[in-house]
Amino acid sequence: MKAIIETGGKQYYVEEGKVLYIEKMDVESGNVIEFDRVLMANGVVGRPYVNGAKVTAEVIKHGKQKKIIVFKYNQKKNYRKTQGHRQPYTKVQIKSIVTK
């Protein structure tokens, strides 16, 4: 089964057994979470969500992505600013997709 879920302001195409890196969630590693904002499940499109559909996932770990460099400058004004940023993420594995 396949589905499209919404979490953290983003949409993800998921299948059973797939590993995802989503926006950080306040859940401990090893716990099971349910996504009830399912936009599409097994070919059924919701308006906006599919009624009774749930996607279950297990939290594997939390971490931070690779650092990106943010460089700002204004020409002719001698303004230069360098910052680094590491986005936090939660790694989850999809266990099951349930529709009614």
C-alpha positions in Angstrom: 0.0 0.0 0.0 1.1 3.5 -0.7 0.0 6.9 0.8 0.8 10.6 1.0 1.0 12.0 4.5 1.4 15.6 5.8 3.6 16.4 8.7 5.8 19.3 9.7 4.2 21.4 6.9 5.5 19.0 4.2 4.0 16.2 2.3 5.7 12.8 2.0 5.0 9.8 -0.3 5.3 6.7 1.9 5.2 2.9 1.5 5.4 0.2 4.1 9.0 -0.3 5.2 10.2 3.0 3.8 12.6 5.1 5.9 11.9 8.9 6.1 13.7 11.9 7.4 11.0 14.3 8.6 10.9 17.5 10.6 11.9 17.0 14.2 9.1 15.6 16.4 9.0 15.6 20.2 8.9 11.7 20.5 11.5 9.4 22.0 13.4 6.9 19.9 11.8 3.5 19.7 8.2 4.8 20.2 5.4 4.3 17.6 3.6 7.4 16.2 0.5 7.6 14.1 0.0 10.1 11.3 -3.7 10.8 10.8 -3.3 13.6 8.2 -3.4 11.2 5.2 -4.0 13.0 1.9 -4.1 9.9 -0.3 -4.2 6.2 0.6 -4.2 3.3 -1.9 -5.6 5.4 -4.7 -8.3 7.1 -2.6 -7.9 10.9 -2.6 -9.2 12.8 0.5 -10.9 16.2 0.6 -8.5 17.3 2.2 -7.9 14.1 4.3 -9.0 10.5 3.9 -11.5 9.6 6.6 -10.3 6.8 8.9 -6.9 6.4 7.3 -3.8 6.1 9.5 -0.1 5.6 8.9 1.9 4.0 11.7 5.7 4.6 12.0 8.4 3.8 14.5 10.9 6.5 15.5 14.5 5.3 14.8 16.6 8.3 15.9 16.9 12.1 16.1 19.8 14.0 14.6 21.0 17.1 12.6 21.6 17.3 8.9 24.9 18.5 7.4 25.8 22.1 7.9 24.9 24.7 5.3 26.6 28.1 5.1 24.4 31.2 5.0 26.4 34.2 3.6 24.8 37.6 3.5 26.4 40.7 2.1 25.6 44.2 0.8 27.7 45.4 -2.0 29.6 48.7 -1.6 28.6 48.8 2.1 31.3 46.5 3.5 28.7 44.3 5.1 29.4 40.6 5.3 27.9 38.0 7.6 28.5 34.3 7.6 26.3 31.8 9.6 26.0 28.1 9.7 22.8 26.1 10.1 22.0 22.4 10.9 18.4 21.4 10.5 17.2 18.9 13.1 15.3 15.8 11.9 13.6 12.7 13.1 14.2 9.4 11.2 11.2 7.2 11.1 10.3 3.8 9.5 6.8 3.3 8.1 5.2 0.1 9.7 1.7 0.0 8.3 -0.9 1.9 6.3 -4.5 1.4 7.3 -7.7 2.5 5.5 -11.3 1.9 6.3 
